[in-house]
Amino acid sequence: MAEDRKIAHRKCRLCGSEAEHKVYHVKEMFFGTGEEFTYFLCDKCQCMQIMEIPEDLGKFYGNGYYSFGKPDIREPESPERIETRILDVGCGSGKWLAEKYEQGHIHLLGCDPFIEEDIAYEPCIHIKKCTIHEIEGAFDLIRLSDSFEHMSDPLEVLQSVDRLLDKNGMCLLSTPVIPNAAYDIFHEYWFEWDAPRHLFLHSVKSMEYLCGKAGLKIEEINYNSQVSQFISSLLYQRGIPYMEQDAEAIKREFTKKEVDGFVELTAELNQKGYGDHAVFVLVKESQ
């Protein structure tokens, strides 16, 4: 891949900083097409962002993309019903909502603009083919799990979270974060880059900036990186796309001792707050 270089007067879409920002050229590695995309790192808010958002993002989410497999819908384990109003944003085909139904939740709504059509799993799971901006109502729990980095309008998304969140509600937003140890080591081969689907790779600083503008506050940050930050990144360096990274490939490429070492290092980095993925617990600023 090309070496880093500088580009003058590129304006950050988040904080508006216009300066010489570091540039990276990143290949599509999930499906392994090798198509190259350019990103730049804002020196002010430390958010990595794609230079040009593709006109048709939908074409980069094929049937093999992991969030669209149909979930198993099982009956609740207990006759008790939980009244918490839940919204899952960017939920794919609703696997997590199906799990909440099994736990006894009965107010379950999801939205995702990349599904083919609206989905209903009776009696109480409904998924709309739309963005969060088209959702109405009030929710006790809003979840954005690995979806926020896919959105071209992060500030407006958080403003919609603020609009939809009950005054005592909570939003759980999980996303890759930068900087981190895996990014430091692998640069453009970092697994969580996921070009071009990940439009923004946020820092804690950029998240604080956006939440402040949207009327939300970060109550807690929990790092929950997985061992894939090392295994998948290394496999990307070796030219193996994610779709080919099955158990056999991992067994072929790594010893058990190496994998155990990655597991131990991942736990250490999460504890130190330098992993590559985190859950931001958000509440209303007035709460």
Buried (B, 14 or more C-beta within 10 A) or exposed (E): EEEEEEEEEBEBBBBEBEBEBBBBBBBBBBBBEEBBBBBBBBEBBBBBBBBEEBEEBEEBBEEEBEBBEEBEBEEBEEEEEBEBBBBBBBBBBBBBBBBBBBEBBBBBBBBBBBBEEEBEBEEBBBBBBEBBEEBEEEBBBBBBBBBBBBBBBBBBBBBBBBBBBBEEBBBBBBBBBBBBBBBEBBBBBBBBBBBBBBBBBBBBBBBBBBBEBBBBBBEEEBBEBBBBBBBBBBBBBEEBBBBEBEEEBBEEBBEEEBBEBBBEBBBEBBEEEBBBBBBBBBBBEEB
